[in-house]
Amino acid sequence: MGGVVSIPAIWLMGRAANIWHLAALIAAVWFLGGMGLTLLSILTGLFAEEAERGKVFGILSLTGGLSALIGGLTTGLIADRWGYPALFASLSVFWSLSPLTALLLEDKVVAQVRDSEASTAGEEPGLRGGFFLFLLASLGVAVAYYVSALGRSFAMNDLGFSAAAIASTAAIGGAVTLPLPPLIGWLSDRVDRKRLLAFCYLAGTVGLLVLVVSVSLWHFWVAVSLMFVLFNASSGVGSALVTDLVPQGSLGRGMSLFSAMISVGGIIGFAGTGYAFQNLGMLSTFIIGAFLPLIAIVLLIPIRQAGPEEGSARRDT
């Protein structure tokens, strides 16, 4: 349903008469797209075996790099040659694949466990403190990513780069980081997921600092590649960590909140970046954004993951 409604909304984006029409359509597409991504993550968490959660979510996160590669190679060229109405018309046709493939997905229903029953079975009901710390860390990371996304476009536009050149950064970043999500996801099944997340977050800090000194096209390629490590490579490990932290009966709620942090981070990141650029300047904004992944790393430290034996016991109950 979300995919079907998104098709005309995307088409109308190319024909928006003013900024308010465009903003309303973007909100609709983000809402519907976020709904679809959240449902996919929930189904993945329910079906993936505990020993291979990281690998499965890593493969799913591969779509981020693929979309950046395909979109980066095509959207800028279409916009430069035929205009934005043609671009969004093309995207709406491509989006029709979403509702068609959704018909092929299987569903899985998990019975809700009451708090008293969960306590008797030895399972902690609801969402735990470590999960909410991870939500805050994810929010900070999302804000940092969107600061870089909008700030990079502003910076490249100020330097006189074309739409095709600006879009090429996404293509290069997607191509360079394409193997990382499944690789990092596979590693997360064998080593501490928090350490891998800390590595991805640190890459984001370096990426934002690279944006501070970027003047050539290849500088922006490097920066975007590092930000893709922060966002795309860490998303699969993050989803696997949510599945570790949240009881199965609460996975729908937990994964929805985790996915919501991306949208909330986008709102804060986009709005805050524009305001900060006007009042603080571009370089100061990038430097402030670079501290957010470091704060996220600190928030990861007290989070306690269930070990293999504990996880097996919870699954058996």
N, C-alpha and C positions, 0 to 999 in steps of 0.2 A: 504493500500500500504506500509506504514511504517513497519507494522508488518511482512508482507511477506518478505521484503528485509532484515529485521533483522535476520531471521532464518539462512540463510547461513553465515551471518557475525558473528553470535555468534558461529556457528560450526567451522568456520575458526580460531577463537581466540585460540582454543585448539591446533591448528596446525601451529601457527605462527612460522616462522623460525628465526626471530630476533625481537628486541625491536621495530623497526620502523614499521614492519608489525602489531605487536600487538597494537601499539599506533594508527595506522590508523583504525584498526578494532574497537577499543574502541571508537574512535571519531565517527565512523559511527553509532555504536549502541547507543551511548549517544544522537546523533542528532535525530535519528529515534525514540528512546524511549521518548526523551523530546518533540518531535512533538506530539506523541500520548497522553502523559500526559497533554500537554497544550490544545489540542483539547477537551479532556475529561473535563478539568476544565472550558473551555469556555461553553460547552454544559450544564454543571451543573449550572453555573451562570445564563444562559439564562432560564433554566427550573425551578430553585428553587424559591419558593415564598420568598418574603422579610422577612417574619416573621420566616422562618425556614432555612435561608441560612446557618447559623452556624451548625445546626444539619445535614443538607445534606452534606456539605463539610466535617464535622467531620466523618460521616459514610464513605465517600470516602477515607479519610485519614487513615481509619482503615486498608487499604491494606498495608500501610507501616509496621505496626507491624506484620501483618500476613506474609508478605514476609520475614521479618527478622526472624520470628520464623521458618518458613518452610526452608528458605535458611540456617539458622544457624544450624539446626539439620541435614541437608543433605549434603551441599556442602563440608564441611571439611572432612566428612567421605568418600565421593566419591573420593575426591582428594587424601586422604591418602591411600585408598585401591586400586583404579584403575587408578589414575593419572589424570592430568588436561585435556587431550584429551577426556576422558570419561565424565568428569564433564561438559565441554562445549557442548558436543554432547547431553547430557541429558537436559541441559538448552535450547538448540535450539529446541528440541522436545516439551518441556514445553511451550516455547514461541509461538508455533503454535496456542495456545489458543487465543492469542491476535487478529490476523486477523479474526478468526472465530467469536469471541464474538462481534467484531466491526461491523459485518454485522447486528447485532440485534439492534444497537443504532438508535434512532430517530435523525433527524436533525431539526434545527430551524434557520430561516433566519430573521435577524433584519434589517429593512431598515435604511440606513445611513441618519443621519440628518445633513443638512448643517449648518454651523456656524450661518448664519443669521436666519435660521428657529429655531435653538435651542435657540438663544437669545430671539427671539420673544415669544417662548413658556415658557421662564423662566428657561431653562435648560442650565447650563454652558457647552459650547462645549469642546470637546477634553479632555485631561488629565490635572488634576489640581496639584498645588504645593504640597498638602498633599500626593498625590499619589507618587510623586517622592521622598519625604522624606521617605515614607514607602519602596520604592525600595532600598534606601541606607541602611535602617535598615535590610531589608531582605538579602542584599548582605553581610553585616557584620555577620549576623547569619549563613549564609551558609558557609562563610569562616571558622568561628569558628567550625562548625560541621565537616567539612572536615579536619581541623587540628587535631581534636580528632580522626577521623576515621583512618587516615593514621598514626598519632602518636601512637595511641593505638596498631596498628599492629607492628610498629617498636619496641615499648617498650616491648610487649609480646614476640616478636621474640628474642630480646636481653636477656630476662629472660629465654629463652629455652622452651617456650610453644609450643605445637604442633599445626598443622593447625586446627585440630578438636577443640582444646581448644580455639584458637583464634576465630573460627567461632561460638563457643558456646556463646560468649559474645553477639553476635547479637541475638541469639535465646532467651537468658534470657532477654535481653533488650526488645525484641519484645513481649515476653510473659507478662512481668511485666507491660508494658505500653499499652497493647492491649486495655483495656477499656477506656483509657484516650481520644483519639481523638473524639469519638462520645459524651463523657461526656462533654468535654471542648467546643465542638461545640454547644451542646445543651445549655450550660450555656451562651455562647456568644450571643445567641438570647435574653437573659434576663438581662445581665449585660454588662458593657462597654467592647468591644472586646479588646481595647488597654490594659486594666488592665490584662486580661487573657494572652495576648501576653507578657506583661512584666513579668508575673509569669513564663511563659515558657522560656523566655530568661534568667531569673535569674537562672533557673535550669541548663541551659547550662554553665553558669559561674561556678557554684558549681561543675558540672561534670568535667570540665577541671582542676579545682583545685584538685579534687580527683585523677585525673590521675597523678598529680605531685608526690603523695605519694603512688601510687599503686605498690605493690609487689606481692600480692597474687591474685589468680584467682577471688575471690569474690570481691576484690577491683575493678577490671575491669568490673565485672557485674554491680556494683553500678554506676560506671562512665558512662557506655554505656546506662544504663537505664535513667539516667539524661539527656544525650545527645539526646535520643529518645524523651524525653519530649520537649526539645528544637526544634527538627526538625519535628518529625511526628505529635505531638500533636498541634504544632503551625501552621502547614501548612494549616489545614482546616480553622482555624480562620483567617489566613492570606488571604486565597482565598475569604472568605466571606467579609473581610474588603475591598479587591480590588473591589468586586462587589458593595459594598456600596459607594466607592469613585469615581467610574468610570461610566459615563453614558452608558446605554445599547448599544448605537450605537458604542461606542468605547471599548466595553468589550473585543473583540477579541485582539485588540492591547494591552490593559492594562494587560490582563491575560498572553499574550505572554511575555511581558516585565517582569512581576512578575516571571514567570516560568524560564525565561532566567537567572535571578539572581542566581538560584540554580546551573546552569551549570557554570556560570561565577565564582561563589563562589567556585565551585569544582576545576576549573582551578587554581585560585589564591591560594586556600587552599592547594591543592596537591603540586603545584610547590613551593609555599612559605614554606611549612612545610619541604620538603626535603632540601631546601637551608638553612632554619633556624636551622635545626638539625645539619647540618654540621658546621655552623658558630657560632651559639649561644648556642647550646646544647639543650637537650630534655626538661629540666625543664623550662628554660627561654621561650622556644617556647610555652609550655602549658600556662604559666602565661600570656604571651602577648595575646594568643588566648582567655583567660578568660576575658579580658577587652572588647572584641568586642561585646558580647551581652549587656554589660552595656552601651556601646555607642549607641547600637540600641535602648535601652530603652529611652535614652535621645532624640533620633530622633523621637520617638513616641509621645512625649509630645505635640508639637504644632499641630499635625494632628487633624483636625476637622472632626468629623463624622456627617453625616446628621441624624437628629433626626427622629422619626417615622412619625411626621406630614409632615416634609419636604420631606421624602422619599415617602410618599403616594402621595403628590402633584406632585412630579416628575413622578411617575408612571402613574398618571391619565392623565398628559399632553402627 
